[in-house]
Amino acid sequence: MRTLISLILGTCLLLSYSVKRTAARTDLIIANGQMPGMAKDKDGHLHLVYGTGDSIMYALSSDLGRTFSHPSLIAVVPKLYAFANRGPQVAVVSTGMLVTATTSLGNIYAFRKVTGGKWMSVGKVNDREATAKEGLMALSADGNQAFAVWLDLRDNERNKIYGSRSDDGGRTWSKNRLVYTSPDTTVCECCKPSAVVKGKRVYVMFRNWLHGNRDLYLIQSYDGGNTFGPAQKLGRGSWKLNGCPMDGGGLAVNENGAVYTVWKRERNIYAAMPGMAESLLGQGSGCTVEAMNGKNVYAWVENGEVVYVNLQGEKKILGPGKQPVLKALDNGQAVCAWENRKQIHASVIE
């Protein structure tokens, strides 16, 4: 075990020193829109969602991200959030596709599409009206089990982490559950949480506000999101800040159950596994991570450009933009989608 931990730490530390700045391949402009979200199904198809105005849009790639279909409309949702880390979320379920979206009125709406069918509305995920006014939420699924998590203001108008599960691919949703509440009144008010579902395990990462520090925490459930254990701080350092970073970081869990996180502290981007020291990746914001082939791919925004670090530890530039999302492919490549000047871009990265 010590040898394994040393190897992981050595790899992370090597990554922070061996990055190279080189040009990347030309990207694809998919459509006008903001806040992309992406999921991959068992056949390797990529499902992309994004917002434009009050419309939730969808595009499909059947060729490993090289091209995407002409976008189609999922639904028109008045007061849709589609900016500043607030956008539609997408997950693959056994029966098809699942999308959630928030509105500035504080509600979360779900839409599902069975394989070969049409998009259908399944109503609200939050079971109390107008409690998700920050519009910051995440969605994940495994099989037909899905879990949504968000910032919620119910009871005392202070943000807490709430969640809801679905056992039927998003057709129905459970009574909302309190995942975490900060003893210092509120969690970070404008940082998006992350969620990953792996069988009965549900992983939730969020930025806390505890003792004046805006640090990232991980909390886990072993029973599908019915109950959660104690929250665990990530990394060894802390960020004392009387303000909101507007940066929630990224979370990935590999096929062996290893948990990887990436997040911003001050100007820096750090990677960490739970219970271990953080490793410096670079400087910037808006970071994300995807686990593949026993290693990780990272992306973030640096000086107004989307960059990524590949499996060889090389840093490459994708181009101007923000809000990158990553999805690993089965051929050892990955696809990165991002937003630039209200257009959705995508690129295959090695």
matplotlib code that plots the C-alpha trace (Angstrom):
import matplotlib.pyplot as plt

x = [0.0, 2.8, 4.5, 1.2, 0.7, 4.2, 3.8, 0.5, 2.1, 5.2, 3.0, 1.1, 4.2, 5.9, 2.8, 3.2, 6.8, 6.7, 4.0, 4.8, 3.1, 2.4, -0.4, -3.4, -5.4, -8.2, -11.5, -15.0, -17.7, -20.9, -23.5, -24.4, -24.9, -23.5, -22.6, -22.0, -22.5, -21.5, -22.0, -21.0, -23.1, -22.0, -21.7, -19.2, -21.7, -21.3, -24.4, -23.9, -26.4, -26.2, -28.4, -29.3, -31.7, -34.5, -33.9, -32.1, -30.4, -29.0, -26.4, -25.1, -21.7, -21.6, -17.9, -16.0, -16.4, -15.2, -18.6, -21.9, -25.4, -27.4, -28.7, -32.3, -34.5, -35.1, -37.4, -38.0, -37.8, -38.6, -35.8, -33.4, -29.9, -27.2, -24.2, -21.6, -21.3, -25.1, -26.2, -28.1, -26.7, -26.8, -26.4, -26.8, -29.2, -30.0, -33.2, -31.8, -30.9, -31.6, -31.2, -31.7, -31.8, -32.3, -34.1, -33.6, -36.9, -35.2, -36.6, -34.9, -36.6, -35.9, -36.3, -35.8, -35.6, -35.9, -33.8, -35.5, -38.1, -38.7, -37.7, -40.4, -40.7, -40.9, -41.5, -39.4, -36.6, -36.8, -39.8, -40.1, -40.8, -38.0, -35.3, -32.5, -32.2, -28.4, -28.9, -25.8, -26.4, -24.8, -26.2, -24.7, -26.1, -25.0, -27.4, -30.9, -29.8, -29.4, -28.5, -28.9, -27.2, -27.6, -27.3, -30.6, -32.0, -34.9, -35.8, -33.3, -32.4, -28.8, -27.2, -26.9, -26.1, -29.3, -29.8, -32.4, -32.2, -34.0, -34.1, -36.0, -33.8, -35.2, -38.9, -39.5, -37.5, -37.1, -37.9, -35.1, -32.3, -30.0, -26.5, -24.5, -25.0, -22.1, -21.9, -20.7, -24.1, -23.6, -21.6, -19.9, -22.8, -21.7, -19.6, -21.0, -21.0, -20.0, -21.4, -20.4, -22.6, -20.9, -23.3, -24.5, -21.7, -22.5, -19.7, -20.4, -17.7, -18.5, -16.8, -17.4, -17.2, -15.9, -13.9, -13.6, -12.0, -13.3, -12.0, -13.2, -14.8, -15.9, -18.8, -19.8, -22.9, -22.7, -26.5, -27.3, -27.7, -30.1, -27.5, -24.1, -21.0, -18.9, -17.5, -13.7, -11.6, -9.5, -5.8, -3.7, -3.7, -6.7, -8.0, -9.2, -11.5, -14.3, -15.9, -16.9, -14.5, -17.2, -15.2, -16.3, -13.6, -13.9, -14.4, -13.7, -13.9, -12.1, -13.2, -11.4, -13.1, -10.1, -11.3, -9.6, -10.3, -9.1, -9.9, -8.7, -7.1, -6.2, -4.6, -3.5, -5.0, -4.4, -5.1, -5.6, -6.9, -8.9, -6.6, -3.5, -1.6, -2.5, -0.2, 0.2, -0.9, -0.7, -2.6, -6.1, -9.7, -12.7, -10.9, -12.2, -10.8, -11.5, -10.0, -8.9, -6.4, -5.3, -4.3, -6.1, -6.7, -7.1, -8.5, -8.9, -8.8, -5.5, -5.2, -8.5, -7.5, -8.7, -5.7, -5.4, -2.8, -2.7, -1.7, 2.0, 2.0, 2.0, 0.0, -1.6, -3.7, -7.2, -8.0, -9.8, -12.8, -14.2, -16.2, -14.4, -15.9, -14.1, -15.3, -12.9, -13.3, -12.6, -9.8, -7.5, -8.6, -10.9, -13.2, -13.2, -16.1, -16.1, -17.8, -16.3, -18.2, -21.5, -20.5, -20.0, -16.6, -15.3, -12.0, -10.7, -7.5, -5.0]
y = [0.0, 2.4, 1.7, 2.4, 5.7, 6.8, 6.0, 8.0, 10.9, 10.8, 10.8, 13.8, 15.7, 14.9, 16.2, 19.6, 20.0, 18.3, 20.1, 21.5, 24.3, 23.3, 24.0, 21.7, 20.7, 22.8, 22.7, 22.2, 24.9, 23.1, 25.8, 29.1, 28.5, 28.4, 26.0, 22.7, 19.4, 16.0, 12.3, 9.0, 5.9, 2.2, 2.4, 5.3, 7.9, 11.4, 13.3, 17.1, 19.5, 23.3, 26.4, 29.2, 31.8, 29.7, 26.7, 23.4, 22.0, 18.6, 17.3, 13.8, 12.5, 9.0, 9.2, 9.7, 13.5, 14.3, 15.6, 16.4, 16.3, 19.4, 20.5, 19.7, 21.2, 19.4, 21.9, 25.6, 26.5, 30.1, 31.8, 29.0, 29.3, 28.9, 31.0, 31.2, 27.5, 27.2, 25.1, 21.9, 18.6, 15.3, 11.7, 8.3, 5.8, 2.2, 3.3, 6.3, 9.9, 12.2, 16.0, 18.4, 22.2, 25.0, 28.3, 31.7, 31.1, 28.4, 25.2, 22.1, 20.4, 17.0, 15.6, 12.1, 10.3, 6.6, 5.0, 5.8, 8.0, 11.7, 14.1, 14.2, 16.4, 14.6, 17.6, 19.1, 17.5, 19.8, 19.0, 22.4, 25.4, 27.9, 26.5, 26.2, 29.9, 29.8, 27.4, 25.4, 21.7, 18.4, 15.2, 11.7, 8.2, 4.5, 2.1, 3.3, 4.9, 8.7, 11.3, 15.1, 17.4, 21.2, 24.3, 24.7, 27.6, 25.8, 26.5, 29.3, 31.0, 29.7, 27.4, 23.8, 20.7, 18.8, 15.8, 13.5, 10.0, 8.2, 4.5, 4.4, 6.5, 9.8, 9.0, 9.6, 11.3, 10.7, 13.0, 15.5, 14.7, 17.0, 15.9, 18.5, 21.7, 23.9, 24.5, 28.0, 29.0, 28.2, 26.4, 28.5, 30.3, 30.4, 27.3, 24.4, 21.0, 17.8, 14.3, 10.8, 7.6, 4.2, 1.4, 2.1, 4.6, 8.3, 10.8, 14.5, 17.3, 20.9, 24.0, 24.6, 27.8, 26.7, 28.8, 31.4, 29.0, 28.2, 24.7, 21.7, 18.8, 15.3, 13.4, 9.8, 7.6, 3.8, 3.2, 5.0, 8.5, 7.6, 8.5, 10.2, 9.9, 12.7, 15.4, 15.1, 18.1, 17.8, 18.8, 20.1, 23.8, 26.2, 29.4, 32.0, 34.2, 36.6, 36.2, 33.6, 32.0, 30.9, 27.8, 24.3, 22.1, 18.7, 15.1, 11.7, 8.1, 5.4, 1.9, 0.7, 3.2, 5.6, 9.1, 12.1, 15.8, 19.0, 22.5, 26.1, 27.7, 31.3, 31.5, 27.9, 24.6, 21.6, 17.9, 15.6, 12.2, 12.1, 12.0, 12.9, 16.1, 18.2, 18.6, 21.8, 21.6, 25.2, 28.5, 29.3, 28.5, 26.5, 23.1, 19.6, 16.1, 12.8, 9.4, 7.1, 4.3, 4.4, 8.1, 11.4, 14.2, 17.7, 20.9, 24.4, 28.1, 29.9, 33.5, 33.3, 30.1, 26.5, 24.2, 20.5, 18.2, 14.8, 11.4, 12.2, 15.3, 17.7, 20.9, 22.0, 24.9, 24.3, 28.0, 31.0, 30.1, 29.0, 26.3, 23.2, 19.7, 16.4, 13.0, 10.0, 7.7, 4.0, 4.4, 6.3, 9.7, 12.2, 15.0, 18.5, 20.8, 24.4, 27.8, 30.8, 34.0, 32.2, 29.4, 25.7, 24.3, 20.8, 19.1, 15.5, 15.3, 12.5]
z = [0.0, 0.9, -2.5, -4.3, -2.4, -3.2, -6.8, -7.0, -5.2, -7.4, -10.5, -9.3, -8.4, -11.7, -13.5, -11.9, -13.2, -16.6, -18.4, -21.8, -23.6, -27.2, -29.7, -30.0, -33.0, -34.5, -32.6, -33.9, -33.4, -32.7, -32.2, -30.5, -26.8, -23.3, -20.5, -22.2, -20.4, -21.8, -21.2, -22.9, -23.3, -23.5, -27.3, -27.2, -28.3, -26.8, -25.7, -25.4, -23.8, -23.5, -23.0, -25.3, -24.0, -22.3, -24.5, -23.6, -26.6, -27.5, -30.0, -30.6, -31.7, -33.1, -34.3, -31.1, -31.0, -34.5, -35.6, -33.8, -35.1, -35.9, -32.4, -31.5, -28.8, -25.5, -23.9, -23.4, -19.7, -18.7, -16.7, -17.6, -16.0, -18.6, -17.4, -14.7, -13.9, -14.1, -17.0, -18.1, -16.7, -18.6, -17.6, -19.4, -17.8, -18.7, -20.5, -22.3, -21.4, -18.4, -18.3, -15.4, -15.5, -13.0, -13.3, -11.6, -9.9, -7.8, -9.3, -10.9, -13.8, -15.2, -18.7, -20.0, -23.3, -23.7, -26.4, -29.7, -28.1, -27.6, -24.8, -22.1, -19.0, -15.7, -13.5, -10.7, -8.7, -5.7, -3.6, -2.1, -4.3, -5.1, -2.9, -5.5, -6.4, -6.8, -9.8, -8.9, -9.3, -10.6, -11.9, -12.3, -13.0, -13.1, -14.6, -13.8, -10.6, -10.8, -8.2, -8.4, -5.9, -5.5, -3.2, -1.4, 0.7, 2.5, 6.1, 6.9, 3.6, 4.0, 1.4, 2.2, 0.1, -0.8, -3.0, -4.6, -6.1, -8.8, -9.1, -12.5, -14.8, -13.8, -14.2, -10.5, -7.8, -4.1, -1.2, -1.0, 1.4, 3.3, 2.3, 4.3, 6.3, 7.5, 11.2, 10.3, 8.8, 5.0, 2.4, -0.3, -1.9, -5.6, -6.2, -8.2, -6.4, -8.2, -8.1, -9.3, -8.9, -9.0, -8.1, -4.6, -4.0, -4.4, -4.2, -3.7, -3.7, -2.7, -1.5, 2.1, 4.2, 7.6, 10.0, 7.3, 4.9, 1.4, 1.0, -0.9, 0.9, -0.2, 1.3, 0.4, 0.6, 0.5, 0.1, -3.1, -1.5, 1.3, 4.0, 3.9, 6.1, 7.5, 5.1, 4.5, 3.7, 0.5, 0.6, 3.4, 2.8, 3.3, 1.6, 4.1, 2.0, 2.8, -0.6, -3.2, -5.6, -8.0, -8.7, -7.6, -9.1, -10.7, -9.4, -11.1, -9.9, -11.9, -12.6, -9.5, -7.2, -6.8, -6.3, -7.9, -7.4, -8.9, -7.6, -7.3, -4.3, -4.7, -8.2, -8.3, -9.6, -7.4, -7.8, -4.8, -3.7, -0.4, 2.6, 0.6, 0.0, -3.0, -6.0, -8.0, -11.6, -12.7, -12.4, -13.5, -12.8, -14.0, -13.7, -14.4, -14.4, -16.2, -15.2, -18.1, -18.6, -14.9, -15.2, -15.4, -17.9, -16.6, -18.2, -16.9, -18.0, -17.9, -19.1, -21.0, -22.8, -22.3, -21.6, -20.8, -19.4, -21.2, -19.9, -20.7, -18.5, -21.5, -21.3, -24.5, -25.5, -27.0, -27.6, -26.0, -23.8, -20.5, -18.8, -20.1, -19.7, -20.4, -21.4, -21.8, -24.9, -25.0, -27.6, -25.2, -26.4, -24.7, -25.9, -24.4, -24.9, -23.8, -24.3, -26.1, -26.9, -26.5, -28.9, -28.0, -29.1, -28.9, -29.7, -29.6, -27.5, -27.4]

ax = plt.figure().add_subplot(projection="3d")
ax.plot(x, y, z, "-o")
ax.set_aspect("equal")
plt.show()
